[in-house]
Amino acid sequence: MARLNKAIGKGRAQEAGELKARGLEPALTHSRWCLLKGPPNLTVRRVARLAEAVHYNLRTVRAYLMRGEFQCFWRHVSPAWAGRFLDQWCARATRSRIEPMKDVARTLRGQRELLLNWFRAKKEFSAALDEGMNNKAKLTARKAYGFRSFTMLQVAPYHTLGELPEPEFTHEFF
């Protein structure tokens, strides 16, 4: 979803510049957050701004609608149906002639099996644990700035993350 939001933002900025260069009506000004937030999170003013932008057949609006369609991907239960939906959505995104969306479609096709693994695991697992461990490792490396040897930098995550087996050393310190 983050990639889709980046694609919409990139396309909006590019298209707004094109409209301004051609001297056309600035339909996309002040519409960034209207396009990036979900419909339930929009204020009344932003809903009106979004409704105004939808009347134009702009690439950015089509990209916004495609992002809304992609939300249905997460509602599938079966990996087979989710895979079929993903393939069809990627085909539509590739045919859309919206370059940022084409890039997202290529990325999703490359990550297809990893995305479908989430459905195979019955939606019980997420990457939160991995991301949390990686964040702790990065934080520990940042705290270890100034250590005199690389070996001590390698040992620091073992102490921070707890209960991990420590590597063997040639010398004992205690």
C-alpha positions in Angstrom: 0.0 0.0 0.0 2.9 2.3 0.7 4.2 1.8 -2.9 0.7 2.6 -4.2 0.6 5.8 -2.2 4.0 6.8 -3.5 2.9 6.1 -7.0 -0.2 8.2 -6.6 1.9 11.1 -5.1 4.5 10.9 -7.8 1.8 10.8 -10.5 -0.1 13.7 -9.0 2.9 16.0 -8.8 3.9 15.2 -12.4 0.4 15.7 -13.7 -0.2 18.9 -11.8 3.0 20.3 -13.3 1.8 19.2 -16.8 -1.6 20.9 -16.3 0.0 24.1 -15.1 2.5 24.1 -18.0 -0.4 23.8 -20.5 -2.3 26.6 -18.8 -5.2 24.4 -17.9 -7.4 24.5 -14.7 -5.4 23.4 -11.6 -7.6 20.5 -10.8 -5.0 18.7 -8.6 -3.9 21.6 -6.4 -4.5 21.0 -2.7 -5.6 17.4 -3.3 -2.6 15.5 -2.1 -4.1 14.3 1.2 -7.5 13.7 -0.4 -5.8 11.1 -2.6 -3.5 9.6 0.0 -6.0 9.1 2.9 -8.6 6.5 2.9 -12.3 7.6 2.4 -13.2 7.0 6.1 -10.4 9.4 7.2 -11.4 12.3 5.0 -12.9 15.5 6.3 -16.0 17.0 4.7 -13.9 19.6 2.9 -11.5 17.0 1.5 -14.4 14.8 0.4 -15.7 17.7 -1.6 -12.2 18.3 -3.1 -11.9 14.6 -4.0 -15.4 14.6 -5.6 -14.4 17.6 -7.7 -11.1 15.9 -8.8 -13.0 12.7 -9.7 -15.0 14.6 -12.4 -11.8 15.0 -14.4 -10.5 12.0 -16.3 -6.9 12.4 -15.0 -4.3 9.7 -14.6 -4.0 10.6 -10.9 -7.7 10.0 -10.3 -7.5 6.7 -12.2 -4.5 5.7 -10.1 -6.5 6.6 -7.0 -9.4 4.4 -8.1 -7.0 1.5 -8.9 -5.6 1.8 -5.4 -9.1 1.4 -4.0 -9.6 -1.7 -6.2 -6.4 -3.2 -4.8 -7.8 -3.0 -1.3 -10.1 -5.9 -2.2 -6.9 -8.1 -2.5 -6.6 -8.3 1.3 -10.2 -9.5 1.7 -9.6 -12.8 -0.2 -9.5 -16.0 1.8 -8.1 -18.4 -0.7 -4.6 -18.1 -2.1 -5.8 -19.2 -5.5 -8.4 -16.4 -5.7 -6.0 -13.9 -4.3 -3.5 -14.9 -7.0 -6.1 -14.6 -9.7 -7.1 -11.1 -8.4 -3.5 -10.0 -8.2 -2.8 -11.1 -11.8 -5.8 -9.4 -13.2 -5.1 -6.2 -11.2 -1.5 -6.2 -12.4 -2.6 -6.7 -16.0 -5.0 -3.7 -15.7 -2.3 -1.6 -14.1 0.1 -2.4 -16.9 -2.4 -1.5 -19.6 -3.4 1.8 -17.8 -0.5 3.7 -19.3 0.2 5.3 -15.9 4.0 4.8 -15.4 4.1 4.8 -11.5 1.3 2.2 -11.4 3.2 0.1 -14.0 6.2 0.1 -11.7 4.0 -1.0 -8.7 2.5 -3.8 -10.9 6.0 -5.0 -11.8 7.0 -5.0 -8.2 3.9 -6.9 -7.1 4.5 -9.5 -9.9 8.0 -10.0 -8.6 6.7 -10.4 -5.0 3.7 -12.5 -6.0 4.7 -15.7 -4.1 5.6 -13.8 -1.0 2.2 -12.0 -1.0 0.3 -15.3 -1.5 2.3 -16.9 1.4 0.3 -14.6 3.7 -2.9 -16.2 2.5 -1.4 -19.7 2.7 -0.6 -19.0 6.4 -4.3 -18.2 6.9 -3.4 -14.5 7.7 -2.0 -15.5 11.0 1.5 -14.3 10.6 2.8 -10.9 9.7 6.2 -9.4 9.1 5.9 -7.4 12.4 8.2 -9.7 14.3 10.9 -9.5 11.7 10.6 -5.8 11.4 10.8 -5.4 15.1 13.9 -7.5 15.4 15.5 -5.6 12.5 14.7 -2.3 14.2 16.2 -3.4 17.5 19.4 -4.6 15.6 19.7 -1.2 13.9 19.1 0.7 17.1 21.8 -1.4 18.9 24.2 -0.8 16.1 23.5 3.0 16.4 24.1 2.8 20.2 27.3 0.8 19.6 28.8 3.7 17.7 32.3 4.3 19.1 33.1 0.7 19.9 36.8 0.1 19.2 36.4 -3.3 17.5 34.0 -4.8 15.1 33.8 -7.9 17.3 32.2 -5.9 20.1 29.7 -4.5 17.6 28.8 -8.0 16.6 28.3 -9.1 20.3 26.1 -6.1 21.2 22.9 -7.4 19.5 23.2 -10.7 21.4 23.1 -8.8 24.7 20.3 -6.5 23.6 18.0 -9.1 22.0 18.4 -11.4 24.9 18.4 -15.2 25.1 20.2 -15.6 21.8 23.3 -17.9 21.9 26.5 -15.9 22.1 29.2 -16.6 19.6 32.3 -18.6 20.7 35.4 -16.6 21.6 39.0 -17.6 21.9 39.3 -15.8 25.2 37.0 -15.9 28.2 36.4 -12.6 30.0 35.2 -14.0 33.3 
